[in-house]
């Protein structure tokens, strides 16, 4: 795919919210422009003229693109739901982190002020699991309460989309770097903390926290 053509089409659709129909039209326009561009290059035109000719071949495409924008009330529902989901995910991440802090704090308190370390560890683990359960529940709840009319406009981070991240945008490059290194970093942290504290029975919670952070970052980066 020609980079200039792709950026041009992305600009045309920059104000259009995600939807399957919009994505299909975007791909169709890109394919048409690419074919026209290649035909002009094959006819002997230079790249600049071929690109200009391809863009002009679209005609009055703006009216077609505008038709993809949902009604004002739907747009408000989309924005409201995205804010709600982002809030729930952020609260969930906060609960995961606080739960882990409580677990570490319990171990520190037993060392500083006495008390049975095993009991304190169990109490800290129970509190952590409760916080983790509440946080996970919030994430699930935010996904289950999506209004039906909003569903077509919410991008799903499925495996196929993760494997085909668009790196032509700043967001895409960030997600690509994030996806490529995040779980490696989480795993390193897990082993460092586990070998340092020898609390192998509870340090697995680091992966739960990592999953929450992963979800949070992708939620904020979605359209």
N, C-alpha and C positions, 0 to 999 in steps of 0.2 A: 504494500500500500504506500502510495506517494505521501510523504510526510506533510507537504504543503496542502494537499487536498484534504487529508485527515484533519488538520488544524482548522482549515476553512469550514468544513462541515461541523466540527465541534463548536466553532464560534457561532454558526447559524443556529445551533440547537442549545446554546449556552443557557438560555432562559426557559427552556422547556424541561419540566420535571421528568424524571425517569418513568418510562412505561414500556411494556413490551412492544406496543405499536410504534412508539417513538424510536426505539432501538432498531426495529425492523426497517422503518423508513430511512433512518440515518445510514444503515448499512446499504440500502438500495441506492441512495443518492451517491454514497461513496463509490459504489461499484460502477454506476453510470458515469461519474466524473472520471474515474480511473480509465474506463474504456475509451471515453472521448479523448482524454489526454494522450493515451497511448496511440490512438489513431492519428492525432495531429503530429505527434513525434515521428511516427512511421512515415507521414507525408512530407517530412523534412522541416517542420517548424521547430524553432528553438523552444526551450523549456518554458520561458516566460510567456511567450505567445500561446503556447499549447495550454498552459494553466489558465490564462485569461479567457481563451476560447471555451475551455471546459466550464468555467464558472458562468460565462454568459449563456451557455447552453441550457442552464437550469431555468431560465426565464423567471417568471414571478413565483418563486418558490416560497416567499415569505408568508403568503396567505395560507398556503398548505401547512406550513410549520405552525402558524398561529392556531390552526384548527386542532392541534394536538394538546394545547394548553387547557387543562380542565377549568370548570367554572370556579368563580371566586370562592364560593363556600367550600368546595372540595379542596382548593389550595390551602384554605385556612385550616381545614381538618388535617391535611397532610403535615403542615408546619406544626400544628398543635401536637399531633401524634409523635413526630420526630423529637420534639422537645421533651415530651413525656418519656419516651423510650430512652433518650440520652440521660435524663434525670434518674430514672430507675437503674440504669446500668452504672451510673456514677455512684449512686448510693450503695449498690451491691459491691462495687470495688472497695468503697470505704469500709463496709462491714467486713469484708475479707481481710483487709489490712489491719483493722482494729482487732479482729479476732486473733490474728497472728501476734499482734503486739501484746494482747492479754496473755497469750500462752507464754511468750518470752518473759513478760513481767511476773507471772506467777513463779516461774523458775528462779528469777532474780530475788523475789521476795522471800522465798524459802531459804535462799543462801544468805540473805542479809539479816533476816529477823527470826530465823529458825523455822521449825515446822517440818512436817514429813514431806520430803521432796516428791515422793510418789503420789501422795494425795493432792499436792498442789499441781503436779503435772496432769493428773486426771481431771481436776477441776478446770484447769486452763484448756485442756483438750475439749471438754464438754462445752465450755463457753464458745470456743472457736467453732465447733461443729454447729452450734445453734446459730451463730452469726452467719456461718457459711450457708446453712439451710435457708435462712431468711433472705440472704443476698441472692441465692440461686432462685428462690421463689419469686423475688421481684423481677429478675430477668425473664423467667418463664411467663409471669403475669403480663409483663409489658408486650410479649410476643403474642399472647393469647387474646389480648383486648384490642387488637388492631381493628378499626372499623372496616367493614367489608368494602365500602366505596374507596378506601385508601389503599387496599391491598395491591391493586395493579400498579401503583406508583411507588412502591417500596422495593428497592433493590434487594435481592437475596444473595448473600455471600456464599453461594454453593461452590463445590469443588471446581467446576468448570470455570467460574468467574475468577477464582483465586489463581488458577493456573494461567489465566490469560489477562493479567493485570495490564492496563494501558499505561505504559511508561512514558507516554508523550506529555503527560501532565505532571505538575508538581505533586499532586495527591497520589497519582499512580506510582511515581518514583519512590515516594515515602512508603507507601504500602508494600511495594516490592522489597525495599530494604528491610522494612519491619518484618515482613513474612519470612524473609530469608535468614534473619538473625535472632529473632525474638526467642524462639524455643530453645535455641542453642544456649543463649544467655541464661534462660530460666533453668536449664539442666545444670549448667555450671554452678549457678547459685545454689541449687539443691544439693549438689555434692559438697560444695564448700561448707555450707551451713551444717549438713549432716555429719561430715567428718570432724567439724569443729565442736559441735554440741553433743554428738553421739546420740541424738534424739531421733533415730531412724523411724521410730513409730509414729512421729507427728510431723516430721519435716516434709512428708508427702503433700501436706497442705499447700506447700509452695506452688505445686502444679495447679491447685484450685485457684489460687490467687492469680497465677499466670493466665489461666483460662479467662478469668474475669477481666483482667487488663486487656487481653487479646480482643474480647468481645467489645469492650468499651472503646478501644481505638478504632475498630472497624465500624462501630455504630456512629461515632463522630465523623468518620471519613466518608460515610455513605452519602449518596445524593439526598 
